[in-house]
Amino acid sequence: MRQGEDILPFQAVASQRLYEQVAEQVTALIARGEFKPGDRLPPERDLAKALGVSRPTVREAMIALEIAGLVEVRVGAGTFVTDKSTHGAHDRQFEGAGASPLELIGARRLIEPEIAALAARQATPQDLAAIEETLAMTAAATDTASHRAADRLFHVRVAAASRNGVLAAIADEFWGEMFSPMFERMGALTGLIAARCSPRQRDATLTEHQAVYRALQAGIPELARSAMDRHLAGVEQILAEGEASDVQEPRVAAGGKP
């Protein structure tokens, strides 16, 4: 560009999450009157097929719309348009909802098994004692808050045992996103984050954490890597196919009607 020429009117490029793109399409349909307050949106499987995305992505979009107050997700009944939807769409209405829960777990599966492998090489007796303490905390957890606090501390301390400050910061950043509105709501809908921490859920977490700990204690990177990956794969499966994953699928009575 020659000196003196006007600067072209470029616009900033926005990095938009996939679930936000889906949510915005649904918002546009609501704004056009295709769906009115009280209407039930099409089933998750139908929206996924029409939009060319996965069902979990549609699920994330519905949660974003619910956080924005535009729809209400009723487990086993469907997703319904709310009265607030008539007030008009607002720019950046999904800002602050958080990262895609499935993308977050996918990123954790790429990084945390390698963190565990490195920790198996680098962990000191003090590191191992600190990690073992989180196992006792998990075993003693009696509610969801204490269970999640112990879970977070376990992963943060494993990362600290890698002796790499950048990796430790990344692990902590991951857990910051695990408390975002998106993750909280999707965790609740799929059963990953129960209203009450059941002994079964607590024991499953403890067993998986113990497997990682034993590999760290033995100083075997391959075992630590695989144990951490198995643990996170289980979390990923629950988010994708969890107990209440068909949040949009209405239950069908014996007569064939929802």
C-alpha positions as CSV (number, residue, x, y, z in Angstrom):
1,M,0.0,0.0,0.0
2,R,1.4,3.4,-1.1
3,Q,1.9,6.1,1.5
4,G,-1.2,8.3,1.8
5,E,-3.7,5.7,0.7
6,D,-6.7,5.1,3.0
7,I,-6.5,2.0,5.2
8,L,-9.0,-0.7,4.0
9,P,-11.9,-1.2,6.3
10,F,-10.9,-4.6,7.6
11,Q,-12.8,-6.1,10.5
12,A,-11.3,-7.9,13.4
13,V,-11.5,-11.7,12.9
14,A,-13.5,-13.3,15.7
15,S,-12.5,-16.8,16.9
16,Q,-15.9,-18.4,17.4
17,R,-16.5,-21.7,19.1
18,L,-18.4,-24.3,17.1
19,Y,-21.2,-24.6,19.7
20,E,-21.6,-20.8,19.5
21,Q,-22.1,-21.0,15.7
22,V,-24.8,-23.6,16.2
23,A,-26.4,-21.5,19.0
24,E,-26.4,-18.4,16.9
25,Q,-28.2,-20.3,14.1
26,V,-30.9,-21.4,16.5
27,T,-31.2,-17.9,17.9
28,A,-31.7,-16.5,14.3
29,L,-34.5,-19.0,13.7
30,I,-36.2,-18.0,17.0
31,A,-35.8,-14.3,16.0
32,R,-37.5,-15.0,12.7
33,G,-40.4,-16.6,14.4
34,E,-39.7,-20.1,13.3
35,F,-39.8,-21.1,17.0
36,K,-42.0,-19.2,19.4
37,P,-42.0,-19.1,23.2
38,G,-43.2,-22.4,24.6
39,D,-42.2,-24.4,21.4
40,R,-40.1,-27.4,21.8
41,L,-37.0,-27.4,19.5
42,P,-36.4,-30.4,17.3
43,P,-34.7,-33.4,18.9
44,E,-30.9,-33.3,19.3
45,R,-30.3,-36.0,16.7
46,D,-32.4,-34.1,14.1
47,L,-30.6,-30.8,14.7
48,A,-27.2,-32.5,14.5
49,K,-28.1,-34.0,11.1
50,A,-29.5,-30.8,9.8
51,L,-26.5,-28.7,10.9
52,G,-23.8,-31.3,10.0
53,V,-22.3,-31.4,13.5
54,S,-22.1,-34.0,16.3
55,R,-24.9,-34.5,18.9
56,P,-22.6,-33.4,21.7
57,T,-22.0,-30.1,19.9
58,V,-25.7,-29.6,19.6
59,R,-26.0,-30.4,23.3
60,E,-23.3,-27.7,24.1
61,A,-25.2,-25.2,21.9
62,M,-28.5,-25.9,23.8
63,I,-26.6,-25.4,27.1
64,A,-25.2,-22.1,25.9
65,L,-28.7,-21.0,24.8
66,E,-30.0,-22.0,28.3
67,I,-27.3,-20.0,30.0
68,A,-28.3,-17.0,27.9
69,G,-31.9,-17.6,29.0
70,L,-33.3,-18.3,25.5
71,V,-34.3,-21.9,26.1
72,E,-35.0,-24.2,29.0
73,V,-33.6,-27.7,28.9
74,R,-35.9,-30.3,30.6
75,V,-34.2,-33.6,30.9
76,G,-36.4,-36.3,29.3
77,A,-38.8,-33.8,27.9
78,G,-36.9,-31.6,25.5
79,T,-35.6,-28.1,25.0
80,F,-38.2,-25.3,25.0
81,V,-38.1,-21.7,23.9
82,T,-38.5,-19.2,26.7
83,D,-40.3,-15.9,26.9
84,K,-37.0,-14.1,27.1
85,S,-36.3,-15.1,23.5
86,T,-38.8,-12.4,22.3
87,H,-36.7,-9.6,23.8
88,G,-34.3,-9.9,20.8
89,A,-30.8,-11.3,20.4
90,H,-27.9,-9.4,21.8
91,D,-24.3,-9.3,20.6
92,R,-21.8,-11.4,22.5
93,Q,-24.7,-13.1,24.4
94,F,-22.6,-16.3,24.8
95,E,-19.5,-14.6,26.0
96,G,-18.3,-15.9,29.3
97,A,-20.1,-19.3,29.0
98,G,-16.8,-21.1,28.7
99,A,-14.9,-23.4,26.5
100,S,-16.5,-26.4,24.8
101,P,-16.5,-29.2,27.5
102,L,-15.6,-31.8,25.0
103,E,-12.8,-29.7,23.5
104,L,-11.5,-29.1,27.0
105,I,-11.4,-32.8,27.8
106,G,-9.8,-33.5,24.4
107,A,-7.1,-31.0,25.2
108,R,-6.5,-32.6,28.6
109,R,-6.2,-36.0,27.0
110,L,-3.4,-34.7,24.8
111,I,-1.4,-33.0,27.5
112,E,-2.1,-34.6,30.9
113,P,-1.0,-38.1,30.1
114,E,2.4,-36.6,29.0
115,I,2.5,-34.6,32.2
116,A,2.0,-37.8,34.2
117,A,4.7,-39.5,32.3
118,L,7.1,-36.7,33.0
119,A,6.1,-36.7,36.7
120,A,6.9,-40.4,36.9
121,R,10.5,-39.4,36.0
122,Q,10.8,-36.2,38.1
123,A,8.6,-36.7,41.2
124,T,10.3,-36.4,44.6
125,P,9.2,-38.2,47.8
126,Q,7.7,-34.9,48.8
127,D,5.7,-34.7,45.6
128,L,4.5,-38.2,46.1
129,A,3.4,-37.5,49.6
130,A,1.5,-34.4,48.5
131,I,-0.3,-36.5,45.8
132,E,-1.1,-39.3,48.2
133,E,-2.7,-36.7,50.5
134,T,-5.2,-35.9,47.7
135,L,-6.2,-39.6,47.6
136,A,-7.1,-39.4,51.3
137,M,-9.1,-36.2,50.6
138,T,-11.0,-38.0,47.9
139,A,-11.7,-41.0,50.1
140,A,-13.1,-38.7,52.8
141,A,-15.2,-36.5,50.4
142,T,-18.8,-36.5,51.4
143,D,-20.2,-33.9,49.0
144,T,-19.7,-32.7,45.5
145,A,-17.7,-29.6,46.4
146,S,-15.1,-31.5,48.5
147,H,-14.9,-34.3,45.9
148,R,-14.2,-31.8,43.1
149,A,-11.7,-29.9,45.2
150,A,-9.7,-33.1,45.9
151,D,-9.9,-34.0,42.2
152,R,-8.5,-30.6,41.1
153,L,-5.7,-30.8,43.7
154,F,-4.7,-34.2,42.5
155,H,-4.3,-33.1,38.9
156,V,-2.5,-29.9,39.9
157,R,-0.1,-31.7,42.2
158,V,0.7,-34.3,39.5
159,A,1.5,-31.5,37.2
160,A,3.7,-29.8,39.8
161,A,5.6,-33.1,40.2
162,S,6.6,-32.8,36.5
163,R,8.9,-30.0,37.6
164,N,7.8,-27.9,34.6
165,G,6.2,-24.7,35.7
166,V,4.5,-24.1,32.3
167,L,2.8,-27.5,32.4
168,A,1.7,-26.9,36.0
169,A,0.1,-23.6,34.9
170,I,-1.6,-25.3,32.0
171,A,-3.1,-28.0,34.3
172,D,-4.4,-25.2,36.6
173,E,-5.8,-23.4,33.7
174,F,-7.7,-26.5,32.5
175,W,-9.3,-26.7,35.9
176,G,-10.3,-23.1,35.8
177,E,-12.4,-23.9,32.7
178,M,-13.9,-27.0,34.5
179,F,-15.8,-24.5,36.7
180,S,-17.2,-22.5,33.8
181,P,-21.0,-22.2,33.4
182,M,-20.8,-24.4,30.3
183,F,-18.9,-27.2,32.0
184,E,-21.0,-27.0,35.2
185,R,-24.3,-27.3,33.3
186,M,-23.1,-30.0,30.9
187,G,-21.6,-31.9,33.8
188,A,-24.9,-31.7,35.7
189,L,-27.0,-32.8,32.6
190,T,-24.7,-35.8,31.8
191,G,-24.3,-37.0,35.4
192,L,-20.6,-36.1,35.5
193,I,-21.2,-33.6,38.3
194,A,-23.9,-35.0,40.5
195,A,-26.0,-32.9,42.9
196,R,-24.7,-35.2,45.6
197,C,-21.4,-37.1,45.4
198,S,-22.3,-40.8,45.5
199,P,-20.0,-43.3,47.1
200,R,-19.9,-45.0,43.7
201,Q,-18.7,-41.9,41.9
202,R,-16.2,-41.1,44.6
203,D,-14.8,-44.6,44.6
204,A,-14.4,-44.7,40.8
205,T,-12.4,-41.4,40.9
206,L,-10.3,-42.7,43.8
207,T,-9.5,-46.0,42.0
208,E,-8.4,-44.2,38.8
209,H,-6.3,-41.7,40.8
210,Q,-4.7,-44.5,42.7
211,A,-3.7,-46.2,39.4
212,V,-1.9,-43.0,38.4
213,Y,-0.3,-42.6,41.8
214,R,1.1,-46.2,41.8
215,A,2.7,-45.6,38.4
216,L,4.3,-42.4,39.6
217,Q,5.5,-44.1,42.8
218,A,7.0,-46.9,40.7
219,G,8.6,-44.3,38.4
220,I,7.2,-45.9,35.2
221,P,6.3,-43.2,32.7
222,E,4.4,-45.6,30.3
223,L,2.1,-46.7,33.1
224,A,1.5,-43.2,34.3
225,R,0.7,-42.0,30.8
226,S,-1.8,-44.9,30.2
227,A,-3.4,-44.6,33.6
228,M,-4.0,-40.9,33.2
229,D,-5.4,-41.3,29.7
230,R,-7.8,-44.0,30.9
231,H,-9.0,-41.7,33.6
232,L,-9.7,-38.8,31.3
233,A,-11.2,-41.1,28.6
234,G,-13.8,-42.0,31.1
235,V,-14.7,-38.4,31.8
236,E,-14.9,-37.8,28.0
237,Q,-17.2,-40.7,27.6
238,I,-19.6,-39.5,30.2
239,L,-19.7,-36.0,28.7
240,A,-20.4,-37.5,25.2
241,E,-22.8,-40.3,26.2
242,G,-23.6,-39.6,29.9
243,E,-26.5,-40.8,32.0
244,A,-28.7,-37.9,30.9
245,S,-27.0,-37.3,27.5
246,D,-30.3,-37.3,25.6
247,V,-31.3,-34.1,27.2
248,Q,-33.5,-33.2,24.2
249,E,-35.1,-36.6,23.5
250,P,-38.6,-36.6,24.9
251,R,-39.6,-39.7,26.8
252,V,-42.2,-41.7,25.0
253,A,-45.1,-43.2,26.9
254,A,-46.7,-46.5,26.2
255,G,-49.2,-44.8,23.8
256,G,-46.4,-43.5,21.7
257,K,-46.7,-39.8,22.7
258,P,-44.1,-37.7,24.6
